[in-house]
Amino acid sequence: MLFRIIGYTGTAGLLRLAVGLISQKVIAIFLGASGLAVLANLRNLIEVLGTFSSVGAQNGIISQTASSDTKATVRALLNTAITLFLGASILIGILVFWQHEWLAFQLQIDFKYAALIQAVAFTIPFMGLMILLEAVLSGKKAFKTVSNVQLYTAAATAILMIALLYFLGLFGALIALLCRPVMGFLFYLFQLKKAAFSISFFGGFRFDLSRLKDLLPYIFMSLLAVGLVHVVEIYLRGLISTRIDLHSAGLWTAMNTISSNYFVFITAIFSLYVLPRFSENIPNFKLLHEAKSILKTLLPLVSLAMIAVYLFRKPITKLLYSADFISITTLFKWQLSADWFRVIFLVFGYYLVAKKRLIDYVIVELFSFSVLIGLSLYWIDTFGIEGVVMANAVRYVGCLVLVVFLLLKKLGR
């Protein structure tokens, strides 16, 4: 199953990456590093709002769907989640609509585009529902369907972004980002109805307290993690803009984008295989044996890919962006080191999620972001944006050591 997932998601991911390369190139040429930073800020906002509109239940839905044997159980989970999601979406939408000027200022978006922040409020329900459908399909290990929809959504968004960017500039690119959740939801809804395990997507606003109780630990973990990820990214981008300049913030964003482009393959494997696998009720489950099995398959491929990325870092940067971005090639060694340790860390980190080890999860997340922010503040004046990327590498080495320490008893069995 793991080889099949790697093979199919890898192929679909390469196609999605090619689509992303084209749109990134166009953005870099038309908007430059500063425009890239503004787009990244809006993307962060959309993803934060998506997490809160889905009340952070994505991993919980994946895990509960993977361990559920009947359609009735999954349907009850869906009905509870939809009721929860729509309620959260309405509240968040009102807040965003009310505070759109403040959000535009925080995201360094020109006030003439502030109305776009108001428009975000109307896309929030689609964000949560898209996340819900992806989680259900992932829990059922429908990796082909999930990979296909991600490809369709990326292609449609890229085409729309290039067209609107050409005619409307930055304003058009921002509009394209807002349309992505709506398109993604429609693609997932269509695919869910075609699925072999087809279930009723909506069976009424019925709230099952037992289903909510099962989801609560996952909700808390996801809200903490994803919320902090994007808030910290926005904070660090603001820090770089203040301590250095907006152009440097765009360069740092460009490095993060490259990392996101290749890490999307790995993320898919964890969502489609590792989390459902750890969530299943397996007799005589041994964490160390499972972790070794996953890493023996995954790590050699990841290592070879990262070595290739490092060797071809200059052509990749020129292909993705332009000559103005060539200075980020010095950051690759730190970013790739961070991502390599991150892969190992996530194998153990996903066990904390699957088994709802909430206290351990909170300890690791707080440690992770404290190290990243603390070392970034300490190193940015000495090393510039390289100091922020160095802090990220140290962060994941520390997280790996910490999670192994917390799981020592389990690993010894």
Phi, psi and omega in degrees: 000317180297318178296320179296317180295315179299317182296312184286313181293330177295315179295311179296323179295322178296319177296318178295323178296319179299318177297317179296322179300317181296312181293322179297320179297315180297317179298315181299319182290315186278325188247338181073187184293321182293319177295323178298320180295318180296316178299320180296322178298316179294321178298318177300316180299315181298318182288324175297313180295324176299318179296316182286327178291333176265012183044031175066023187270006187303307181297325178295320179292320176301310183296314182291324177294320180296325184266359180268136183259344186240152177295327181298319179295315179295320180296318178297321178296316180297314181298319178295315181296316181298316178301315180295315184297314183293322176297315179295321181298319180297313180297315181293320179300317178298317181296316180295316180299321182288320186255031186295325181291318179297318179296318179300320179295315181296327183269003180060035177262130181306140184297339177291344176258008186299332179298334178295327178295323175297321180296331178303324182303327183278345179266350185303315179301324180293326178299310182297317181291325176297316179297320180299311183294320178298322180294318179298314180294322178294319179298329178272008180057035177277065189293329178293316181296313181298315180297319180296314181295320177299322178293314179300316182295316179298317181294314180297319179295317181297315180299314180296319182295315180297317180296311182290326177296320181295318185271328188238358179070217182302321179303317180294319179297321178294321178298318180300320178298323180292330182282341185302312181299324181295314179296318180299317179299315181296319178297315181293321180297318179296317181290324180296322180292334179275345188297149183295330180265028187320130176229162178292121182295321184225120181240023179109161180277081180245128186254113181258111184298327180293323177292321178296320179300320178295326184276338189305314179299320179294321180299312181297316181296317182290317179299320178296311186288302186292319176303312180294322181305308186283325176296317179292322176300314179298319179298313181294323177296320176294321178299314179296319179298322183283312184284329181240269175192172182294327178299317179295324176298323177293323178295316178297320177298320179299319178295318177297323181293318177299316178300316180297324182296318180272336182283346180298329176299314184291318179302319179299319180296320180292320180287323187268339183234305189295309182296312175300322181296314179291338182275340181291152178274089185257121177298142177055039179294132178236113185300315183298318179296315180295317181297317178298317181299315180295314184290326178296328178278316190275317190295319178300319179295316179298316181298314179298318180296319181290324176298318178297317179299318181294316181296326182253027184300322181290310176300323180297315180297316180293323180292317183286321187236242180206180182298336180294343184259003189298337181295343181286351180298336177288345183271344188301319185299323180283319180294317179294322176298316179300315183290328178295313178291330178296322179300312180296315180301318184294330177302315179281326180297323180291337175293321177300320180291311184300322184263009176056042177276079192296313183296315178298320180298314180298317179302313182294316182295314179297320176299314183302308184285330176296316179296315181300310182291315182299311181289328177297314178299323183285323188262345188296324180288333181272315187250357182070214182293338177298327179297324179291320180289323175299318179299323179295321179294314179297322180304312185284331173296315179296320179296320179297315179298316183295315183291325176295319178298317181292335182256014184306316181295317180293321181290334181282349183274000000 
